[in-house]
Amino acid sequence: MEYSSLRVKDVIKEFNPGGRLVQHSFGEYVDAEGFCLFLKTYLEVDDFPADFCQRLFHYFQHVEHDAPSGVFLRDVSCYFSVLEKGLPRDKLEFSFTLYDKDCNKLLDSSEVDRIITQMMRAADYLGWDVSELRPVLKDMMTAIDVDDSGTVTLEEWVKGGMNNVPLLMTERDGQHIWRMKHFNKPTYCNVCQSMLLGLGKQGLCCTCCKYTVHSHCANKNPEPCARTFGRSRKEIGIAAHDWIRADCKSTKCHVCHKKIKTLVGRRCVWCQEMRHDECIFSGLSSCDCGPLRDHILPPWAIHAVSKDHCKLTVPCFLQEEDTSLLNVTPDGHILQIVSIPDTHPLLVFVNPKSGGKQGERVLRKFQYLLNPRQVYNLSNGGPAAGLHFFRNLREFRILACGGDGTVGWLLDAIDKEDLQVHPSIAVLPLGTGNDLARCLRWGGGYDGSDLREILKEIEASEGVCMDRWSIQVVPNDPQEAGDPVPYEIINNYFSVGVDASIAHRFHSMREKHPQRFNILFSCITLLLCLHQCCGRTLDLSSMSLEGIAVLNIPSMHGGSNLWGESKNSDSGPVVEPSDVITDHELLKTISQDMSDKRLEVVGLEGVIEMGQIYTGLKNAGHRLAQTSQITIRTIKALPMQIDGEPWMQPPCTNNKNQASTISSIKLNYKVLSVRAI
């Protein structure tokens, strides 16, 4: 579900009259074949394990005794809509429309019960204690039907759901964002003050403030979550603590310096200071945001303005085209940021799909350590909204949590956004590969260490510039079939031949023809008619090469340095800077620098040589040139890749001298590197 681009509401249309799957719909239910097609369409896959559809079909059928030969499409759709990502309001509105069969804009008690049943089953799948959730949902029904009429309007349904159903995890300011959690040590409910018990996930914990409750206590008027913005400009600059009930056992109070007993202490969300209940008003009332002051965007730096006021300050073209980028509160106000002197608020972008579940955990941790308003999930619309929110700040940094593709995505988005300054970018590498992060000394992958330490490293880091390169690929015959070129900008490297072939076949053939797939390709012939660097032709006919790599950074394939270490040239003659260097002896002394406006060109003999370089058995590939522009002309279809994204490219040469050209420095960006010790 996480990797599908479709939503349930898109799929069920296919079962309505006129849809391509309507023949599998029999009244309110679908047959086994229709259910399997529903899953394949929804999940965007062709093949499942043999018994997957059958088991899931019987699971729904076991509950729905009224449809012995099928399952109810409404119930299946409701179940998956609760599980899929999305805004709580959208989920509530969809479920209401789904079950309002007679379109009278009312739900009766039986229709509401069916929705509650699917919520219970979704909660059970997520690991909730369903026995505790049942009374929560019953209380919810009592609260929704205000006039005790036995029916529920859309307004009542949405309002009641947003206020009372922790499963939907509402996201209003002051509203907790709940997630079910297993606690490894004795933990107490902040509402009823009794211990959370159970073998599985015992209770709910707020992602943003760590406020903890039993699931059945979630709708018993718990204390509000910390504010994330000021309600008006009057609150701007007033640095006040936000106290949250917390388990401060064995921690000393910052005011009286005595130990705080269980359930009698509070913690400031921003500076992490802890005090006794009776010491709250004894200490300093102003908050300095503690050790993370340089990174936090505090609520007194964000204020809400009306849309009418915003129209006076936002350009007309933004009012008409980009209103979706505005940070809007549920009551219709627009949030704006003011700068805080001597700080560099950190704009965090997290790709939750990177590194398995690592991305999701990192997202939650940053929502707790920082203001949730400065932490963005890239799965929810990409980086444009976050960049637009910070566009008026002159001093801020960006943290990209993901792989090299995530960093490239952000750099492209910054190109498109009209920022006053180009902020420095740090990288928290997730998953594998991460060549750019390795070069910047952030490491090859996040090891689960304390994110506070990483934030300290960002604050102490130094900026280095990084070249970015434009690439233009012009095929000989525009009509000849080929894959689309993935990028127009090179951040890390470009390659053609053996390594691109491995990457391309891995992506395109593993699923289609697994019996033919072999990762060792020893007979690839690289056919380059001409290889030009700044107009100088390189003759490669005497070399037995199966690949060419054009490098911007000294790392490729998850840590391989194809250029290798350079000899010390202190005793040799001083070499004047040149657009292109091809002399073999001189190339031995040339070192790589991602900000020197130069590219390094390396030849590869084959996949065996690549493995030798990766394992350290060989120092480097064949140094061919260092240049500021390169043109490659091919005379047959060859695999190519940019920053790890492969494609198959038809011949790139003809009488008009068209070719694959890498030239013209796009931009020189500042990225953050950990200081060498």
C-alpha positions as CSV (number, residue, x, y, z in Angstrom):
1,M,0.0,0.0,0.0
2,E,2.9,2.4,0.8
3,Y,4.3,2.1,-2.7
4,S,1.0,2.3,-4.6
5,S,0.1,5.6,-6.3
6,L,-3.7,4.7,-6.1
7,R,-6.3,5.2,-3.4
8,V,-9.3,3.0,-2.7
9,K,-11.6,5.7,-4.0
10,D,-9.9,5.4,-7.4
11,V,-10.3,1.7,-7.6
12,I,-13.9,1.2,-6.6
13,K,-14.9,3.4,-9.6
14,E,-13.9,0.5,-11.8
15,F,-16.7,-1.7,-10.2
16,N,-19.4,0.9,-10.9
17,P,-21.5,0.9,-14.1
18,G,-19.2,1.8,-17.0
19,G,-16.1,0.6,-15.2
20,R,-13.8,-2.1,-16.6
21,L,-14.5,-4.5,-13.6
22,V,-18.2,-4.1,-13.4
23,Q,-18.8,-7.7,-14.5
24,H,-17.4,-8.9,-11.1
25,S,-19.8,-6.7,-9.1
26,F,-23.0,-8.4,-7.9
27,G,-25.0,-5.8,-6.1
28,E,-23.1,-4.9,-3.0
29,Y,-20.5,-7.6,-3.2
30,V,-17.8,-8.9,-5.5
31,D,-16.7,-12.5,-6.2
32,A,-13.3,-14.0,-5.6
33,E,-11.9,-13.1,-9.0
34,G,-13.2,-9.5,-8.6
35,F,-11.6,-9.3,-5.2
36,C,-8.2,-10.5,-6.6
37,L,-8.5,-7.9,-9.4
38,F,-9.3,-5.2,-6.8
39,L,-6.1,-6.0,-4.9
40,K,-4.0,-6.2,-8.1
41,T,-5.4,-2.8,-9.3
42,Y,-5.1,-1.2,-5.9
43,L,-1.6,-2.4,-5.1
44,E,-0.4,-2.0,-8.7
45,V,1.1,-5.5,-8.9
46,D,0.6,-8.4,-11.3
47,D,1.5,-11.4,-9.2
48,F,0.8,-12.4,-5.6
49,P,1.9,-15.4,-3.6
50,A,-0.3,-18.3,-4.6
51,D,-2.6,-18.3,-1.5
52,F,-2.5,-14.5,-0.8
53,C,-5.8,-13.5,-2.4
54,Q,-7.6,-16.7,-1.3
55,R,-6.6,-16.2,2.4
56,L,-7.6,-12.5,2.4
57,F,-10.8,-13.2,0.6
58,H,-11.8,-15.8,3.2
59,Y,-10.8,-13.4,6.0
60,F,-13.4,-10.9,4.8
61,Q,-15.9,-13.6,3.9
62,H,-15.6,-15.1,7.4
63,V,-16.9,-11.8,9.0
64,E,-19.5,-11.1,6.3
65,H,-21.9,-14.1,6.7
66,D,-24.6,-12.3,4.5
67,A,-22.4,-12.7,1.4
68,P,-21.5,-16.4,1.2
69,S,-20.3,-16.3,-2.4
70,G,-18.4,-13.0,-2.1
71,V,-17.4,-10.1,0.1
72,F,-18.9,-6.7,0.5
73,L,-17.0,-4.1,-1.6
74,R,-17.9,-1.3,0.8
75,D,-16.5,-3.0,3.8
76,V,-13.3,-4.0,1.9
77,S,-12.9,-0.4,0.7
78,C,-13.5,1.1,4.1
79,Y,-11.0,-1.3,5.7
80,F,-8.2,-0.3,3.3
81,S,-9.1,3.4,3.4
82,V,-8.5,3.4,7.2
83,L,-5.1,1.8,6.7
84,E,-3.8,4.0,3.8
85,K,-2.1,7.2,4.4
86,G,-4.1,10.4,4.2
87,L,-5.8,13.2,6.1
88,P,-8.3,12.1,8.8
89,R,-11.0,14.4,7.5
90,D,-10.7,12.9,4.0
91,K,-11.0,9.4,5.5
92,L,-14.1,10.3,7.4
93,E,-15.7,12.0,4.4
94,F,-14.9,9.0,2.2
95,S,-16.4,6.5,4.7
96,F,-19.5,8.5,5.0
97,T,-20.0,8.8,1.3
98,L,-19.2,5.1,0.9
99,Y,-22.0,3.9,3.2
100,D,-24.6,6.6,2.4
101,K,-26.3,4.3,-0.1
102,D,-29.5,6.2,-0.4
103,C,-27.6,9.5,-0.8
104,N,-29.8,11.2,1.9
105,K,-26.7,12.6,3.6
106,L,-27.5,10.6,6.8
107,L,-26.0,7.4,8.2
108,D,-28.3,5.2,10.3
109,S,-27.0,3.1,13.2
110,S,-26.5,-0.1,11.1
111,E,-24.3,1.8,8.6
112,V,-22.3,3.4,11.4
113,D,-21.8,0.0,13.0
114,R,-20.3,-1.4,9.7
115,I,-17.8,1.5,9.6
116,I,-16.9,0.9,13.3
117,T,-16.4,-2.8,12.5
118,Q,-13.9,-2.0,9.8
119,M,-12.1,0.4,12.1
120,M,-11.8,-2.3,14.7
121,R,-10.4,-4.7,12.2
122,A,-7.9,-2.2,10.9
123,A,-6.9,-1.4,14.5
124,D,-6.4,-5.2,15.2
125,Y,-4.1,-5.4,12.1
126,L,-2.1,-2.4,13.5
127,G,-1.6,-4.2,16.8
128,W,-4.0,-2.2,18.9
129,D,-5.7,-3.8,22.0
130,V,-9.1,-4.1,20.4
131,S,-10.7,-5.0,23.7
132,E,-9.8,-1.5,25.0
133,L,-10.7,0.2,21.7
134,R,-14.2,-1.1,21.6
135,P,-15.5,1.2,24.5
136,V,-13.7,4.1,22.9
137,L,-15.6,3.7,19.7
138,K,-18.9,3.2,21.6
139,D,-18.3,6.4,23.5
140,M,-17.5,8.0,20.1
141,M,-21.0,7.0,18.8
142,T,-22.7,8.6,21.8
143,A,-20.7,11.8,21.3
144,I,-21.5,12.0,17.6
145,D,-25.3,11.6,17.8
146,V,-25.8,14.8,19.7
147,D,-29.6,15.0,19.3
148,D,-30.0,11.2,19.9
149,S,-31.9,10.9,16.7
150,G,-30.4,7.5,15.7
151,T,-28.9,9.1,12.5
152,V,-25.7,11.0,11.9
153,T,-25.1,13.9,9.5
154,L,-21.8,14.4,7.6
155,E,-20.9,17.4,9.9
156,E,-21.6,15.4,13.0
157,W,-19.6,12.4,11.7
158,V,-16.5,14.5,10.8
159,K,-16.6,16.5,14.0
160,G,-17.1,13.5,16.2
161,G,-14.4,11.4,14.4
162,M,-11.8,14.2,14.5
163,N,-12.4,14.6,18.3
164,N,-12.9,11.1,19.4
165,V,-11.2,8.4,17.3
166,P,-7.5,8.1,18.1
167,L,-7.1,5.6,15.3
168,L,-7.4,8.4,12.8
169,M,-4.6,10.4,14.4
170,T,-5.8,13.9,13.9
171,E,-3.4,16.7,13.2
172,R,-4.9,19.9,14.5
173,D,-2.8,22.3,16.7
174,G,-3.1,21.2,20.3
175,Q,-4.4,17.8,19.3
176,H,-2.2,14.8,20.0
177,I,-1.0,12.6,17.2
178,W,-1.4,9.1,18.7
179,R,0.4,5.9,17.8
180,M,0.1,2.6,19.6
181,K,3.3,1.7,21.4
182,H,4.8,-1.1,23.5
183,F,6.6,0.2,26.6
184,N,9.7,-1.6,27.8
185,K,9.6,-0.1,31.3
186,P,6.8,0.7,33.8
187,T,4.7,3.5,32.3
188,Y,1.7,5.3,33.7
189,C,-1.3,6.8,32.0
190,N,-1.3,10.6,32.2
191,V,-5.1,10.7,32.5
192,C,-6.1,8.1,35.0
193,Q,-2.6,7.8,36.5
194,S,-2.7,4.0,36.5
195,M,0.0,1.7,35.0
196,L,-0.3,0.6,31.4
197,L,-0.5,-3.2,31.4
198,G,-0.4,-5.9,28.7
199,L,2.0,-8.1,26.8
200,G,1.6,-6.3,23.4
201,K,1.2,-2.6,22.7
202,Q,-0.2,-1.3,26.0
203,G,-1.2,2.3,25.2
204,L,-1.1,5.4,23.1
205,C,1.8,7.8,22.9
206,C,1.8,11.2,21.2
207,T,4.4,11.4,18.5
208,C,5.0,15.1,19.2
209,C,5.1,15.4,23.0
210,K,5.2,11.8,24.3
211,Y,2.1,12.3,26.3
212,T,0.9,8.7,27.2
213,V,-2.5,7.3,27.8
214,H,-4.6,4.1,27.8
215,S,-6.4,3.8,24.5
216,H,-9.7,4.1,26.4
217,C,-8.5,7.3,28.1
218,A,-7.7,9.0,24.8
219,N,-11.1,10.8,24.6
220,K,-11.4,11.6,28.3
221,N,-10.2,15.2,27.9
222,P,-6.5,14.7,28.1
223,E,-4.3,17.7,28.4
224,P,-3.6,19.3,25.0
225,C,-0.5,18.8,23.0
226,A,2.1,21.5,22.7
227,R,1.2,24.5,20.5
228,T,3.1,24.7,17.2
229,F,2.3,28.3,16.3
230,G,1.1,31.6,17.7
231,R,-2.5,32.5,17.3
232,S,-1.6,36.1,16.4
233,R,1.3,38.5,15.8
234,K,1.1,39.5,19.5
235,E,2.6,36.2,20.5
236,I,5.6,36.6,18.2
237,G,8.9,36.8,20.1
238,I,7.3,35.8,23.4
239,A,9.4,32.8,24.3
240,A,7.2,30.9,26.7
241,H,7.5,27.3,28.0
242,D,5.1,24.7,26.9
243,W,4.7,22.3,29.9
244,I,3.5,18.7,29.3
245,R,2.8,16.1,31.9
246,A,5.7,13.6,31.8
247,D,7.2,10.7,33.6
248,C,10.1,12.6,35.3
249,K,10.9,9.9,37.8
250,S,14.4,10.2,39.3
251,T,15.1,13.4,37.4
252,K,16.0,16.5,39.3
253,C,13.9,19.6,39.1
254,H,15.6,22.6,37.4
255,V,14.2,25.0,40.1
256,C,14.5,23.3,43.5
257,H,17.0,20.6,42.4
258,K,15.1,17.9,44.2
259,K,14.2,14.6,42.6
260,I,10.8,14.4,40.8
261,K,8.6,11.5,41.8
262,T,6.3,9.7,39.3
263,L,3.4,11.7,37.9
264,V,4.2,14.9,39.7
265,G,6.5,16.5,37.1
266,R,6.3,18.4,33.8
267,R,8.6,18.8,30.9
268,C,9.0,21.8,28.5
269,V,8.6,20.5,25.0
270,W,11.1,23.0,23.6
271,C,14.0,23.3,26.1
272,Q,13.4,19.8,27.8
273,E,13.6,21.4,31.2
274,M,11.8,19.4,34.0
275,R,10.1,20.8,37.0
276,H,7.8,19.8,39.9
277,D,4.1,20.8,39.4
278,E,4.5,23.3,42.2
279,C,7.8,24.7,40.7
280,I,6.3,25.6,37.3
281,F,5.8,29.2,38.1
282,S,8.9,29.6,40.4
283,G,11.6,29.5,37.7
284,L,12.2,31.6,34.7
285,S,9.1,32.0,32.5
286,S,11.1,32.4,29.3
287,C,12.2,29.4,27.2
288,D,15.6,29.3,25.4
289,C,14.8,26.1,23.5
290,G,17.7,24.3,25.3
291,P,20.5,22.5,23.5
292,L,18.7,22.5,20.2
293,R,18.1,26.2,20.1
294,D,19.9,26.7,16.8
295,H,17.7,24.2,15.0
296,I,14.2,24.6,16.5
297,L,11.6,26.7,14.8
298,P,9.6,27.7,18.0
299,P,5.9,28.5,18.0
300,W,6.6,32.1,18.8
301,A,8.3,32.4,15.3
302,I,5.1,31.2,13.5
303,H,1.9,33.2,13.5
304,A,-1.5,32.8,11.8
305,V,-2.9,35.5,9.5
306,S,-6.3,35.6,7.8
307,K,-6.6,34.8,4.1
308,D,-7.7,38.4,3.4
309,H,-4.5,39.7,5.0
310,C,-2.4,37.2,3.1
311,K,-3.9,38.3,-0.2
312,L,-2.4,41.7,0.4
313,T,1.1,40.3,0.8
314,V,1.1,37.3,-1.6
315,P,1.7,38.0,-5.3
316,C,-1.3,37.5,-7.6
317,F,0.3,34.6,-9.5
318,L,0.7,32.7,-6.2
319,Q,-2.9,33.4,-5.2
320,E,-4.1,31.9,-8.4
321,E,-1.7,29.0,-9.0
322,D,0.1,27.9,-5.8
323,T,-2.4,28.2,-3.0
324,S,-1.9,24.5,-2.3
325,L,1.6,25.3,-1.1
326,L,0.3,27.5,1.7
327,N,0.4,26.2,5.3
328,V,-3.3,26.5,6.2
329,T,-4.8,25.8,9.7
330,P,-8.1,23.9,10.0
331,D,-9.9,27.2,10.7
332,G,-8.7,28.7,7.4
333,H,-5.8,30.8,8.7
334,I,-2.4,30.9,6.9
335,L,0.8,30.4,8.8
336,Q,3.8,32.6,8.2
337,I,7.3,32.6,9.7
338,V,9.4,35.4,11.2
339,S,13.1,35.1,11.7
340,I,14.7,34.5,15.2
341,P,18.1,36.2,15.6
342,D,21.2,34.1,15.9
343,T,19.5,30.8,14.9
344,H,19.4,28.6,11.9
345,P,16.1,26.7,11.9
346,L,16.4,23.3,10.4
347,L,13.9,22.4,7.6
348,V,13.7,18.5,7.7
349,F,12.6,16.4,4.8
350,V,12.2,12.7,5.4
351,N,11.6,10.0,2.7
352,P,9.8,7.4,4.8
353,K,10.3,4.8,2.1
354,S,14.1,4.9,2.4
355,G,15.9,2.3,4.5
356,G,12.8,0.1,5.1
357,K,11.2,1.3,8.3
358,Q,14.1,3.6,9.2
359,G,12.5,6.6,7.4
360,E,9.2,6.3,9.4
361,R,11.1,6.1,12.7
362,V,13.3,9.1,11.9
363,L,10.2,11.1,10.9
364,R,8.6,10.5,14.3
365,K,11.8,11.3,16.2
366,F,12.3,14.6,14.5
367,Q,8.6,15.5,15.1
368,Y,9.4,15.0,18.8
369,L,12.8,16.8,18.9
370,L,11.7,19.8,16.7
371,N,8.5,21.6,15.9
372,P,6.4,19.3,13.7
373,R,5.8,22.3,11.5
374,Q,9.4,22.1,10.3
375,V,9.4,18.4,9.6
376,Y,8.0,17.2,6.3
377,N,7.0,13.8,5.0
378,L,8.1,13.7,1.3
379,S,5.4,11.1,0.6
380,N,2.8,13.8,1.2
381,G,3.3,16.1,-1.8
382,G,7.1,16.4,-2.0
383,P,9.3,19.2,-0.8
384,A,7.5,22.2,-2.4
385,A,5.3,23.1,0.6
386,G,8.1,23.1,3.1
387,L,10.4,25.2,0.9
388,H,7.5,27.6,0.3
389,F,6.9,27.9,4.0
390,F,10.5,28.8,4.7
391,R,11.0,31.0,1.7
392,N,11.2,34.3,3.6
393,L,13.9,33.2,6.0
394,R,17.5,34.2,5.2
395,E,19.2,32.0,7.7
396,F,18.1,28.3,7.7
397,R,19.5,24.9,6.9
398,I,17.9,21.8,5.3
399,L,18.3,18.2,6.3
400,A,17.6,15.6,3.7
401,C,16.8,12.2,5.3
402,G,17.0,9.6,2.6
403,G,19.2,8.4,-0.2
404,D,21.1,10.3,-3.0
405,G,17.8,10.4,-5.0
406,T,16.2,12.3,-2.1
407,V,19.0,14.8,-2.1
408,G,18.7,15.3,-5.9
409,W,14.9,15.7,-5.6
410,L,15.4,18.5,-3.0
411,L,18.1,20.2,-5.1
412,D,15.8,20.2,-8.1
413,A,12.9,21.6,-6.0
414,I,15.2,24.4,-4.7
415,D,15.9,25.3,-8.3
416,K,12.2,25.8,-8.9
417,E,11.4,27.7,-5.7
418,D,12.1,31.4,-5.5
419,L,14.1,31.4,-2.3
420,Q,15.9,34.6,-1.0
421,V,19.0,32.5,-0.4
422,H,20.1,29.0,-1.2
423,P,20.3,27.2,2.2
424,S,23.0,24.7,3.1
425,I,22.0,21.1,2.9
426,A,23.0,18.3,5.3
427,V,22.3,14.6,4.7
428,L,21.1,11.9,7.0
429,P,21.7,8.8,4.8
430,L,19.0,6.1,4.9
431,G,19.2,2.8,3.2
432,T,22.2,1.7,1.1
433,G,24.5,3.4,-1.5
434,N,24.5,7.0,-0.3
435,D,27.6,8.0,-2.3
436,L,27.1,11.7,-1.7
437,A,26.7,11.3,2.0
438,R,29.9,9.3,2.1
439,C,31.8,12.0,0.4
440,L,30.5,14.6,2.9
441,R,31.5,12.3,5.8
442,W,27.9,11.7,6.9
443,G,28.5,8.0,6.5
444,G,27.0,5.2,4.3
445,G,23.8,4.8,6.4
446,Y,22.0,5.8,9.6
447,D,22.9,3.3,12.4
448,G,20.1,4.3,14.7
449,S,22.2,6.6,16.9
450,D,20.8,9.5,18.9
451,L,19.5,12.1,16.5
452,R,20.5,14.8,19.0
453,E,24.1,14.0,18.3
454,I,23.5,14.3,14.6
455,L,21.9,17.7,15.2
456,K,25.0,18.7,17.1
457,E,27.2,17.6,14.1
458,I,25.0,19.7,11.7
459,E,25.5,22.8,13.9
460,A,29.3,22.3,14.0
461,S,29.6,21.3,10.3
462,E,31.3,23.4,7.6
463,G,29.9,24.2,4.2
464,V,31.5,23.0,1.0
465,C,30.4,23.8,-2.5
466,M,29.2,21.1,-4.9
467,D,29.1,21.4,-8.7
468,R,26.0,20.2,-10.6
469,W,26.0,19.5,-14.3
470,S,23.5,19.7,-17.1
471,I,23.2,16.8,-19.5
472,Q,21.6,16.8,-22.9
473,V,20.8,13.5,-24.7
474,V,19.9,13.8,-28.4
475,P,19.2,10.5,-30.1
476,N,20.1,9.9,-33.8
477,D,16.5,8.9,-34.6
478,P,13.9,10.6,-32.3
479,Q,11.4,8.0,-33.4
480,E,13.5,5.1,-32.3
481,A,12.1,3.5,-29.1
482,G,14.1,4.1,-26.0
483,D,13.6,4.7,-22.3
484,P,13.1,8.3,-21.1
485,V,16.2,10.0,-19.7
486,P,15.6,10.1,-15.9
487,Y,17.3,13.4,-15.1
488,E,18.6,16.5,-16.8
489,I,21.0,17.3,-13.9
490,I,24.0,15.2,-12.7
491,N,24.9,15.5,-9.0
492,N,27.0,12.4,-8.5
493,Y,28.0,10.6,-11.7
494,F,27.0,9.5,-15.2
495,S,28.0,6.2,-16.7
496,V,27.6,4.2,-19.9
497,G,28.3,0.5,-20.4
498,V,28.9,-2.3,-18.0
499,D,27.7,-0.9,-14.6
500,A,24.7,0.8,-16.2
501,S,23.9,-2.5,-17.9
502,I,23.9,-4.3,-14.5
503,A,21.6,-1.6,-13.0
504,H,19.3,-1.5,-16.0
505,R,18.9,-5.3,-16.2
506,F,18.4,-5.6,-12.5
507,H,15.5,-3.2,-12.7
508,S,13.9,-4.4,-15.9
509,M,14.6,-8.1,-16.2
510,R,14.6,-9.5,-12.7
511,E,10.8,-9.7,-12.5
512,K,10.1,-10.5,-16.2
513,H,12.7,-13.1,-16.9
514,P,14.3,-14.3,-13.7
515,Q,15.6,-17.5,-15.4
516,R,17.6,-15.4,-17.9
517,F,19.0,-12.9,-15.4
518,N,22.7,-13.1,-14.7
519,I,24.4,-10.2,-12.9
520,L,27.9,-11.1,-14.4
521,F,28.0,-9.7,-18.0
522,S,31.5,-10.3,-19.3
523,C,31.0,-9.8,-23.0
524,I,29.6,-6.2,-23.2
525,T,31.1,-4.3,-26.1
526,L,31.3,-0.6,-25.6
527,L,31.0,1.1,-29.0
528,L,32.0,4.8,-28.8
529,C,32.7,6.3,-32.2
530,L,34.1,9.5,-30.6
531,H,34.8,10.6,-27.1
532,Q,35.4,14.3,-26.9
533,C,36.5,16.4,-23.9
534,C,36.3,20.1,-24.5
535,G,36.7,19.5,-28.3
536,R,39.7,17.2,-27.8
537,T,39.0,13.7,-29.2
538,L,40.0,10.6,-27.2
539,D,40.9,7.5,-29.2
540,L,39.7,4.5,-27.2
541,S,40.2,1.9,-29.9
542,S,43.4,0.6,-28.3
543,M,41.8,0.0,-24.9
544,S,39.6,-2.9,-24.0
545,L,36.9,-1.0,-22.1
546,E,33.3,-2.1,-21.3
547,G,32.3,1.1,-19.5
548,I,32.9,4.8,-19.1
549,A,32.1,6.7,-15.9
550,V,32.0,10.5,-15.6
551,L,32.4,11.5,-12.0
552,N,31.5,14.6,-10.0
553,I,32.2,13.1,-6.6
554,P,34.7,10.5,-5.4
555,S,32.2,7.7,-4.6
556,M,30.2,5.4,-6.8
557,H,28.3,2.1,-6.3
558,G,28.1,2.5,-2.5
559,G,31.7,3.6,-1.7
560,S,33.9,2.7,-4.7
561,N,36.4,5.4,-5.6
562,L,36.9,4.7,-9.3
563,W,39.4,7.6,-9.7
564,G,41.5,6.4,-6.8
565,E,44.1,8.2,-4.7
566,S,46.5,10.5,-6.4
567,K,50.3,10.7,-6.3
568,N,51.9,13.7,-4.5
569,S,52.9,16.3,-7.1
570,D,54.7,18.7,-4.8
571,S,58.0,18.0,-6.5
572,G,56.7,18.4,-10.0
573,P,56.1,21.5,-12.1
574,V,53.2,23.7,-11.4
575,V,50.4,23.0,-13.8
576,E,48.2,25.8,-15.0
577,P,44.4,25.1,-14.8
578,S,43.1,23.8,-18.0
579,D,39.7,22.9,-19.4
580,V,40.9,19.4,-20.2
581,I,43.8,17.2,-19.1
582,T,44.4,13.9,-20.9
583,D,48.2,13.4,-20.3
584,H,48.5,10.0,-18.5
585,E,51.3,11.0,-16.2
586,L,49.7,14.3,-15.2
587,L,46.4,12.6,-14.5
588,K,48.1,10.5,-11.9
589,T,48.6,13.7,-9.8
590,I,45.1,15.1,-10.2
591,S,42.8,14.8,-7.2
592,Q,39.0,15.0,-7.2
593,D,37.2,18.0,-5.9
594,M,33.4,18.3,-6.1
595,S,33.6,22.1,-6.3
596,D,36.4,22.5,-8.9
597,K,34.1,22.9,-11.9
598,R,35.7,19.7,-13.4
599,L,34.6,16.2,-14.2
600,E,36.8,13.1,-14.0
601,V,36.4,10.5,-16.8
602,V,37.3,6.9,-15.9
603,G,37.4,3.8,-18.1
604,L,36.2,0.4,-16.8
605,E,37.4,-3.0,-18.2
606,G,34.4,-4.9,-16.9
607,V,32.4,-6.1,-13.9
608,I,35.4,-8.1,-12.5
609,E,37.4,-4.9,-12.3
610,M,34.5,-3.1,-10.6
611,G,34.4,-5.8,-8.0
612,Q,38.2,-5.5,-7.4
613,I,37.9,-1.8,-6.9
614,Y,35.0,-2.1,-4.5
615,T,36.8,-4.7,-2.4
616,G,40.2,-2.9,-2.5
617,L,42.0,-5.4,-4.6
618,K,42.6,-2.7,-7.2
619,N,43.2,1.0,-6.6
620,A,41.1,2.5,-9.4
621,G,39.9,2.3,-13.0
622,H,41.7,3.8,-16.0
623,R,42.0,7.6,-15.7
624,L,41.1,9.0,-19.1
625,A,40.6,12.7,-18.6
626,Q,39.7,15.6,-16.4
627,T,37.4,18.1,-18.2
628,S,34.8,20.8,-17.9
629,Q,32.7,19.4,-20.8
630,I,32.4,16.0,-22.4
631,T,30.6,14.7,-25.5
632,I,29.9,11.0,-26.0
633,R,28.7,9.6,-29.4
634,T,27.5,6.0,-29.5
635,I,26.8,3.9,-32.6
636,K,24.5,1.3,-31.0
637,A,21.9,1.2,-28.2
638,L,23.6,1.2,-24.8
639,P,22.5,1.3,-21.2
640,M,23.3,4.5,-19.4
641,Q,22.7,5.8,-15.8
642,I,22.6,9.1,-14.0
643,D,23.1,8.9,-10.2
644,G,22.0,5.3,-10.1
645,E,18.9,5.6,-12.3
646,P,19.4,3.5,-15.5
647,W,17.9,3.6,-18.9
648,M,18.5,2.1,-22.4
649,Q,19.6,4.8,-24.9
650,P,19.4,4.4,-28.7
651,P,22.4,5.5,-30.8
652,C,23.4,9.2,-30.2
653,T,25.1,10.2,-33.4
654,N,24.3,11.2,-37.0
655,N,25.6,13.6,-39.7
656,K,24.3,16.6,-37.7
657,N,26.8,15.9,-35.0
658,Q,24.2,15.2,-32.3
659,A,25.4,13.5,-29.2
660,S,25.1,12.9,-25.5
661,T,26.7,16.1,-24.0
662,I,27.5,16.9,-20.4
663,S,28.4,20.5,-20.0
664,S,27.6,23.9,-18.5
665,I,27.7,24.0,-14.8
666,K,24.1,24.2,-13.6
667,L,24.6,25.7,-10.1
668,N,27.3,25.6,-7.4
669,Y,25.4,24.5,-4.2
670,K,26.6,24.6,-0.6
671,V,26.3,21.3,1.2
672,L,27.3,20.6,4.8
673,S,30.2,18.3,5.6
674,V,31.2,16.9,9.0
675,R,34.4,18.5,10.1
676,A,37.4,16.2,9.9
677,I,38.8,15.3,13.4
